[in-house]
Amino acid sequence: MMNQLTQILCAGTTVLFLAAFSSCSNSSQKNGGKKQLEKTVKIAEKSTVHSGSGAPAQNQTASKPFPRSRASSGTRALRDNKTALAELKSAFRPAKQIFIVKTSSDTVIVGKAGTRIHIPAASFVNETGGTVNGEMVFSLIECYTPLEMFACNLSTQTVNGKLLETGGSVYMDAKQADEPLKLKRGRSLKIDFPKGEEDLPGMKEFTGVKNADDIIEWNDFAAQNKAGRKEDVFAQTRNMVESRGAPQVYLIELKAPDKEGQLDLSAVKLNNGEGTLAAWFEKQPLKEGLLRERFSNGYQVEVQLKMDQKGKVSEVKSTLLVERALLDELRRFLLKAPAVNRTNIRAGESYPAILKAKTLTKQKDIKEYYTKNNLEWSPDYDFNFESKDDYYTLSVPDLGWVNCDRFSKDPRPKTDMFVAASKETTVYMVFTEISSQIFAFRLGGSYKFSNIPVNAPIRLIAIRLDNGEVFLESKDTQVMNGNLSLYPKTKAVKEDIRRAFEF
């Protein structure tokens, strides 16, 4: 396995596996891709890992009472319940995973729960838009289980109250020398969320928004994008796709404009007898520089190519506004093209052409390309080509909280449900038939759950804090129009909380 990883690294794609950070148990993971997790862990045990400093977290499963703050005089201090609840959740919060990433290389990181994040080279800038070179620190938090969602304040409702089914959530950030970084305009990260036992069609990306109660709710990214997200010309033409293991193959495809009477440069034959000009383009994989950066993201541009008396490209002009550095690289690239047959070419005349990004994404296509162009293909490149059926794959242009969800398909009528409880209590609803969990908001003397399907089987979990002591009550029931009362009276230890959310 180490030989396989080494060859992948040498091929130009850095694969970083999670360092051995301790975190709370992920047993009985709901919709979390267990098969992939087992595979990932086995790989990680034999791989070089990059980690942050610091001792591993202590085991969180010991059944001990929750600690209570004491005043310096030895008398018990009254604690703010909101702070106490935050401390309670921290006992179950998944550890932040740290990866050291070279900004100059395409990188794939694999989280402990099986999440894969594809980071293209040269994709980050600093807060002022400045270029980032060298190494950066990329952080990841994965949430797949109800307990992890509870600990991270994650709800499966949109900001306008629509119920979601979740395939997992991740939090991402990037820094260099403690300075926050962000993705360049037009760049994106591809995230593979491992599927559970059931394949849920219609999964898409949602971005997290914190509400007034510090709960993370979700915005439909696609709808938000249609509503007027500002993107530059590169983002508008972006169609980012990547290969799944072997070095990516990024090409520039030469196409003819769809204009009657125009010479099709792509079909013009080369003087050396090695096919057409378009065929030459096919043999020029982009390995670095601005051309690779742009044409690995679905870019396309229309140009005018002037030919000289020998049939070689002598001048390149763009019909659209193109940044100078990119046009300079494009000129250098095209000036290397071999001479073409001048039967239909006039010296000094310009001919239109479309240069379009072409990315090989399927294993068989990449393997065929390597063979056809006498490039060395290693059998170990097959290692990382999991079936797309193993993952929900999303593309996101921002860091922060990202959710892989779909809108609930439950056809039953919707209702609001009220739970009577004291103001020191927090009430959670976990759906037992779908992967969904929501928070109630307080309305008068009750807690309200909105827009939920009638008769859906649920577990209600009420947690009350009183001067640092934790009280718990859970109840398996169904969504109903009437009211319920939950007044937790039983003292709880950590294992009680765990059992309430993991079932």
Secondary structure as the mmCIF struct_conf table of DSSP 4:
data_model
#
loop_
_struct_conf.conf_type_id
_struct_conf.id
_struct_conf.beg_label_comp_id
_struct_conf.beg_label_asym_id
_struct_conf.beg_label_seq_id
_struct_conf.end_label_comp_id
_struct_conf.end_label_asym_id
_struct_conf.end_label_seq_id
HELX_RH_AL_P HELX_RH_AL_P1 MET A 2 CYS A 10
TURN_TY1_P TURN_TY1_P1 ALA A 11 GLY A 12
STRN STRN1 THR A 13 PHE A 17
TURN_TY1_P TURN_TY1_P2 SER A 27 SER A 28
BEND BEND1 LYS A 30 GLY A 32
HELX_RH_AL_P HELX_RH_AL_P2 LYS A 34 GLU A 45
TURN_TY1_P TURN_TY1_P3 LYS A 46 LYS A 46
BEND BEND2 SER A 47 SER A 47
STRN STRN2 VAL A 49 VAL A 49
BEND BEND3 SER A 53 GLY A 54
HELX_LH_PP_P HELX_LH_PP_P1 ALA A 55 ASN A 59
BEND BEND4 GLN A 60 GLN A 60
STRN STRN3 PRO A 65 PRO A 65
HELX_LH_PP_P HELX_LH_PP_P2 PHE A 66 PRO A 67
STRN STRN4 ARG A 70 ARG A 70
TURN_TY1_P TURN_TY1_P4 SER A 72 SER A 73
BEND BEND5 GLY A 74 THR A 75
STRN STRN5 ARG A 76 ARG A 76
HELX_LH_PP_P HELX_LH_PP_P3 ALA A 77 LEU A 78
HELX_RH_AL_P HELX_RH_AL_P3 ASN A 81 SER A 90
TURN_TY1_P TURN_TY1_P5 ALA A 91 PHE A 92
HELX_LH_PP_P HELX_LH_PP_P4 ARG A 93 LYS A 96
STRN STRN6 GLN A 97 LYS A 102
TURN_TY1_P TURN_TY1_P6 THR A 103 SER A 104
BEND BEND6 SER A 105 SER A 105
STRN STRN7 ASP A 106 VAL A 110
TURN_TY1_P TURN_TY1_P7 LYS A 112 ALA A 113
BEND BEND7 GLY A 114 GLY A 114
STRN STRN8 ARG A 116 ILE A 119
TURN_TY1_P TURN_TY1_P8 ALA A 121 ALA A 122
STRN STRN9 PHE A 124 ASN A 126
TURN_TY1_P TURN_TY1_P9 GLU A 127 THR A 128
BEND BEND8 GLY A 129 GLY A 129
STRN STRN10 THR A 131 THR A 131
BEND BEND9 GLY A 134 GLY A 134
STRN STRN11 GLU A 135 CYS A 143
BEND BEND10 THR A 145 THR A 145
HELX_RH_AL_P HELX_RH_AL_P4 PRO A 146 ALA A 151
TURN_TY1_P TURN_TY1_P10 CYS A 152 ASN A 153
STRN STRN12 LEU A 154 THR A 158
TURN_TY1_P TURN_TY1_P11 VAL A 159 ASN A 160
STRN STRN13 LEU A 163 LEU A 163
STRN STRN14 LEU A 164 GLN A 176
TURN_TY1_P TURN_TY1_P12 ALA A 177 ASP A 178
STRN STRN15 GLU A 179 LEU A 183
HELX_LH_PP_P HELX_LH_PP_P5 LYS A 184 LYS A 184
TURN_TY1_P TURN_TY1_P13 ARG A 185 GLY A 186
STRN STRN16 LEU A 189 PRO A 194
HELX_LH_PP_P HELX_LH_PP_P6 LYS A 195 LYS A 195
BEND BEND11 GLU A 197 GLU A 198
TURN_TY1_P TURN_TY1_P14 PRO A 201 GLY A 202
STRN STRN17 LYS A 204 LYS A 210
TURN_TY1_P TURN_TY1_P15 ALA A 212 ASP A 213
BEND BEND12 ASP A 214 ASP A 214
STRN STRN18 ILE A 216 ASP A 220
HELX_RH_AL_P HELX_RH_AL_P5 PHE A 221 LYS A 226
TURN_TY1_P TURN_TY1_P16 ALA A 227 GLY A 228
HELX_RH_AL_P HELX_RH_AL_P6 VAL A 233 GLN A 236
TURN_TY1_P TURN_TY1_P17 THR A 237 THR A 237
BEND BEND13 ARG A 244 ALA A 246
HELX_LH_PP_P HELX_LH_PP_P7 PRO A 247 GLN A 248
STRN STRN19 VAL A 249 LYS A 255
BEND BEND14 ASP A 258 ASP A 258
TURN_TY1_P TURN_TY1_P18 GLU A 260 GLY A 261
HELX_RH_3T_P HELX_RH_3T_P1 LEU A 265 ALA A 267
HELX_LH_PP_P HELX_LH_PP_P8 VAL A 268 VAL A 268
STRN STRN20 LYS A 269 LEU A 270
TURN_TY1_P TURN_TY1_P19 ASN A 271 ASN A 272
BEND BEND15 GLY A 273 GLU A 274
STRN STRN21 THR A 276 THR A 276
HELX_RH_AL_P HELX_RH_AL_P7 LEU A 277 GLU A 282
TURN_TY1_P TURN_TY1_P20 LYS A 283 LYS A 283
BEND BEND16 GLU A 288 GLU A 288
HELX_RH_AL_P HELX_RH_AL_P8 GLY A 289 PHE A 295
TURN_TY1_P TURN_TY1_P21 SER A 296 GLY A 298
STRN STRN22 GLN A 300 MET A 307
TURN_TY1_P TURN_TY1_P22 GLN A 309 LYS A 310
BEND BEND17 GLY A 311 GLY A 311
STRN STRN23 VAL A 313 SER A 318
BEND BEND18 THR A 319 LEU A 320
HELX_RH_AL_P HELX_RH_AL_P9 ARG A 324 LEU A 335
TURN_TY1_P TURN_TY1_P23 LYS A 336 LYS A 336
BEND BEND19 ALA A 337 ALA A 337
HELX_LH_PP_P HELX_LH_PP_P9 PRO A 338 ALA A 339
STRN STRN24 VAL A 340 VAL A 340
HELX_RH_3T_P HELX_RH_3T_P2 ARG A 342 ASN A 344
TURN_TY1_P TURN_TY1_P24 ALA A 347 GLY A 348
STRN STRN25 SER A 350 LEU A 360
BEND BEND20 LYS A 362 LYS A 362
HELX_RH_AL_P HELX_RH_AL_P10 GLN A 363 LYS A 372
TURN_TY1_P TURN_TY1_P25 ASN A 373 ASN A 374
HELX_RH_3T_P HELX_RH_3T_P3 PRO A 379 ASN A 384
HELX_RH_3T_P HELX_RH_3T_P4 LYS A 388 ASP A 390
STRN STRN26 TYR A 391 VAL A 396
BEND BEND21 PRO A 397 PRO A 397
STRN STRN27 GLY A 400 PHE A 407
BEND BEND22 ARG A 412 ARG A 412
HELX_LH_PP_P HELX_LH_PP_P10 PRO A 413 PRO A 413
STRN STRN28 LYS A 414 ALA A 420
TURN_TY1_P TURN_TY1_P26 LYS A 423 GLU A 424
STRN STRN29 THR A 425 PHE A 431
TURN_TY1_P TURN_TY1_P27 THR A 432 SER A 435
STRN STRN30 SER A 436 PHE A 439
STRN STRN31 PHE A 441 LEU A 443
TURN_TY1_P TURN_TY1_P28 GLY A 444 GLY A 445
STRN STRN32 SER A 446 PRO A 453
TURN_TY1_P TURN_TY1_P29 VAL A 454 ASN A 455
STRN STRN33 PRO A 457 ASP A 466
TURN_TY1_P TURN_TY1_P30 ASN A 467 GLY A 468
STRN STRN34 GLU A 469 GLN A 478
BEND BEND23 ASN A 481 GLY A 482
STRN STRN35 ASN A 483 SER A 485
STRN STRN36 THR A 490 LYS A 491
STRN STRN37 VAL A 493 VAL A 493
HELX_RH_AL_P HELX_RH_AL_P11 LYS A 494 PHE A 501
#
